[in-house]
Amino acid sequence: MISLETIEQARERISRHIRITPVVMSAALSELAGTQVSLKLEHRQLTGSFKLRGATNAVLQLTQSERDRGVVAASTGNHGRALSYAAGAIGSRATICMSHLVPENKVAEIRRLGARVRIVGSSQDEAQVEVDRLVAEEGLSMIPPFDHPWIIAGQGTVGLEIVEAMPDVAAVLVPLSGGGLAAGVAAAVKAVRPDAKVIGITMERGAAMKAIRYSSSMRGTRSRLRSIEVSPTRSAAASDWPMPGRIRCAKPFSTTWCLLASAR
């Protein structure tokens, strides 16, 4: 369980290394929803997504010898970019393992930040096998993208900023994905404002969390998901909102353009 104190300590630790992003009211989404809706603009973070918070919180807690050996992670892009930046900021170096499905623009940006890149296989699972090998053979410190208390505490700083910007927030909608952001935000928001709802959002046709939980519970085992290559979709501009029956968010580099917070 990640405590409020742990998240507050993370905020202090990373404060000189990340950007406090704005919370802005969206007139279009508010009209569409029939209530005030604000956006937490984490796409304005230094590396384009919230991932920098968790990665920075993690590398700052490594010993000097661990920093000297370097860090490693599997990534589909955003965590790799964040970890590469965070490692470089403390004089360390990141090795990022990715599948060949990761878009070249993300791979190029990670290389530009000074990371060593390993392209392995066609899934996150295969990239993780390479991570495990590097940990065993080279003594690198693994910094996972979401399932680590240091990562969750770092992402939880988003929640602290939301409740400070919106003291009367009634509900916070969080992209789910691996769950690190949702777990951290939920811990922070519920600790400060217990009556607020925190709702995880995922794609109906790509509900990885639901699929893996259902499969695991039915079989009593851990399940693995297969990755497939899909054609990229066009990012929606602000002028596209509101759209009948759906809401789309522009995605420059990050997988998460916005975190929505609605107030009474």
C-alpha positions in Angstrom: 0.0 0.0 0.0 1.4 3.4 -1.0 0.9 6.0 1.7 0.2 9.7 1.3 3.5 10.3 3.2 5.4 8.2 0.6 3.9 10.2 -2.3 4.6 13.5 -0.6 8.2 12.4 -0.1 8.4 11.5 -3.8 7.1 15.0 -4.7 9.9 16.6 -2.7 12.5 14.2 -4.1 11.6 14.9 -7.8 10.6 18.5 -7.5 13.8 19.9 -9.1 13.6 17.4 -12.0 10.1 17.5 -13.3 7.5 20.1 -14.3 4.3 20.9 -12.4 1.8 20.7 -15.2 -1.3 22.8 -15.4 -4.9 21.8 -14.8 -7.2 23.7 -17.2 -11.0 23.7 -17.6 -12.2 22.4 -21.0 -15.3 24.3 -22.2 -16.0 21.7 -24.9 -15.8 18.7 -22.6 -17.7 20.5 -19.9 -20.5 21.2 -22.4 -20.4 17.6 -23.6 -20.5 16.1 -20.0 -22.9 18.6 -18.5 -20.5 19.4 -15.7 -17.2 21.1 -15.2 -14.4 19.0 -16.7 -10.8 19.9 -16.3 -7.7 18.4 -18.0 -4.4 17.6 -16.3 -2.0 18.4 -19.1 0.8 15.8 -18.5 1.6 15.9 -22.2 3.5 19.1 -21.2 5.8 17.2 -19.0 9.5 17.4 -19.9 9.5 14.1 -21.7 5.9 14.3 -23.0 4.2 12.1 -20.4 3.7 11.4 -16.7 6.2 8.6 -16.8 9.0 11.0 -15.9 7.7 11.3 -12.4 8.0 7.6 -11.5 11.2 7.1 -13.4 12.8 10.1 -11.6 11.6 9.0 -8.2 13.1 5.5 -8.8 16.6 6.5 -10.1 17.1 9.1 -7.3 16.8 6.3 -4.8 19.5 4.1 -6.3 22.9 3.8 -4.6 25.9 5.3 -6.3 27.2 1.9 -7.3 23.8 1.1 -8.9 23.9 4.4 -10.7 27.4 3.6 -12.0 26.3 0.2 -13.4 23.2 1.7 -15.1 19.5 1.0 -15.3 17.4 -1.1 -17.7 13.7 -1.4 -18.6 11.4 -2.8 -21.1 9.2 -0.2 -22.8 6.9 0.6 -25.6 8.2 4.1 -25.7 7.2 6.6 -22.9 8.8 4.8 -20.0 11.9 4.3 -22.0 12.1 8.0 -22.9 11.5 9.0 -19.3 14.0 6.6 -17.8 16.6 7.7 -20.4 16.2 11.3 -19.4 16.1 10.6 -15.7 19.2 8.4 -15.8 21.1 11.0 -17.8 20.2 13.7 -15.3 22.0 11.9 -12.5 25.0 10.8 -14.5 23.8 7.2 -15.1 22.9 5.5 -18.3 19.8 3.6 -19.3 19.4 0.5 -21.5 15.9 0.3 -23.0 14.6 -3.0 -24.4 11.8 -2.7 -26.9 10.1 -4.9 -29.5 10.3 -4.2 -33.2 6.7 -2.9 -33.0 7.7 0.3 -31.2 7.5 3.2 -33.6 10.8 4.5 -35.0 10.2 8.0 -33.8 10.1 6.8 -30.2 13.2 4.6 -30.7 15.1 7.6 -32.2 14.1 9.9 -29.3 15.3 7.4 -26.7 18.6 7.1 -28.5 18.9 10.9 -28.7 18.7 11.0 -24.9 21.8 8.8 -24.7 20.3 5.4 -23.9 21.5 2.1 -25.2 18.7 0.5 -27.2 18.0 -3.2 -27.6 15.3 -4.2 -30.2 14.1 -7.7 -29.3 11.2 -9.8 -30.6 7.7 -8.7 -31.2 6.2 -8.3 -27.8 6.8 -6.7 -24.4 7.3 -10.1 -22.9 10.2 -10.8 -25.3 11.8 -7.4 -24.4 11.5 -8.3 -20.7 13.5 -11.5 -21.3 16.3 -9.3 -22.5 16.0 -7.1 -19.5 16.2 -10.1 -17.2 19.4 -11.2 -19.0 21.0 -7.8 -18.7 20.2 -7.7 -15.0 21.8 -11.1 -14.4 24.8 -10.7 -16.7 25.7 -7.0 -16.3 24.3 -6.1 -12.9 21.9 -3.4 -14.2 19.1 -2.2 -12.0 15.7 -2.9 -13.5 13.2 0.0 -13.3 9.8 -1.4 -14.4 7.3 0.8 -16.1 4.5 0.5 -13.6 4.6 -2.3 -11.0 7.0 -0.9 -8.4 6.3 1.2 -5.3 8.8 3.9 -6.4 7.1 4.2 -9.7 3.6 4.3 -8.2 4.6 6.9 -5.7 6.1 9.1 -8.4 3.0 8.9 -10.5 0.9 9.6 -7.4 2.3 13.2 -7.4 -0.1 13.8 -10.3 -3.0 13.2 -7.9 -1.6 15.6 -5.3 -1.4 18.3 -8.0 -5.0 17.7 -9.0 -6.5 18.0 -5.6 -4.5 21.1 -4.9 -5.7 22.7 -8.1 -9.2 21.4 -7.6 -10.0 21.1 -3.9 -13.6 20.2 -4.6 -12.9 17.6 -7.2 -15.6 14.9 -7.3 -14.2 12.4 -9.7 -10.8 11.8 -11.4 -10.7 9.7 -14.6 -7.4 8.0 -15.1 -6.1 6.0 -18.1 -5.5 2.5 -16.8 -2.9 0.7 -19.0 -0.5 -1.1 -16.6 -2.1 0.5 -13.5 0.9 2.5 -12.1 -0.6 5.9 -12.8 -4.1 4.8 -11.6 -2.7 3.3 -8.4 -0.7 6.3 -7.5 -3.4 8.8 -8.3 -6.0 6.8 -6.4 -3.7 6.6 -3.3 -3.1 10.4 -3.4 -6.6 11.6 -4.2 -8.4 9.2 -1.8 -6.0 10.1 1.1 -6.7 13.8 0.7 -10.3 13.7 -0.5 -11.9 10.4 0.5 -15.3 11.2 -1.0 -13.8 11.7 -4.5 -14.2 8.9 -7.1 -11.2 7.6 -9.0 -12.2 5.8 -12.1 -9.8 3.8 -14.3 -10.4 4.1 -18.1 -9.3 1.6 -20.7 -10.2 0.8 -24.3 -13.2 -1.5 -24.9 -11.3 -3.3 -27.7 -8.0 -3.3 -25.9 -8.9 -4.0 -22.3 -5.7 -5.7 -21.4 -6.2 -5.4 -17.6 -9.7 -7.0 -17.8 -8.5 -9.8 -20.1 -5.5 -10.8 -18.1 -7.4 -10.7 -14.8 -10.2 -12.8 -16.2 -7.8 -15.4 -17.7 -5.7 -15.6 -14.6 -8.7 -16.1 -12.3 -10.2 -18.8 -14.4 -7.0 -20.8 -14.8 -5.4 -20.0 -11.5 -2.2 -19.0 -13.3 -0.6 -15.9 -14.7 -1.4 -15.1 -18.3 0.6 -13.4 -21.1 -0.9 -11.1 -23.7 0.0 -11.2 -27.4 1.1 -8.0 -29.0 -0.1 -7.2 -32.6 0.9 -4.5 -35.0 -1.8 -2.0 -35.9 -2.0 1.0 -38.2 -1.6 4.4 -36.4 -4.7 6.5 -36.0 -4.9 10.3 -36.6 -4.6 12.4 -33.5 -7.5 14.6 -32.8 -7.0 18.4 -32.7 -8.8 20.6 -30.2 -11.1 21.7 -33.1 -12.5 18.2 -33.3 -14.2 18.5 -29.9 -16.9 17.8 -29.0 -17.6 14.8 -31.2 -21.0 13.0 -31.0 -20.8 9.9 -28.8 -17.1 9.9 -28.1 -14.2 11.9 -26.8 -10.8 11.8 -28.5 -7.5 13.1 -27.2 -4.5 14.3 -29.2 -1.4 12.2 -28.5 1.9 13.8 -29.7 4.4 11.4 -28.2 2.7 10.2 -25.0 0.2 7.4 -24.7 -1.8 9.6 -22.4 -2.8 13.0 -23.6 -5.0 13.9 -20.6 -6.2 13.0 -17.2 -9.7 14.3 -16.7 -10.9 15.6 -13.4 -14.6 16.7 -12.9 -15.8 18.9 -10.2 -19.3 19.4 -8.7 
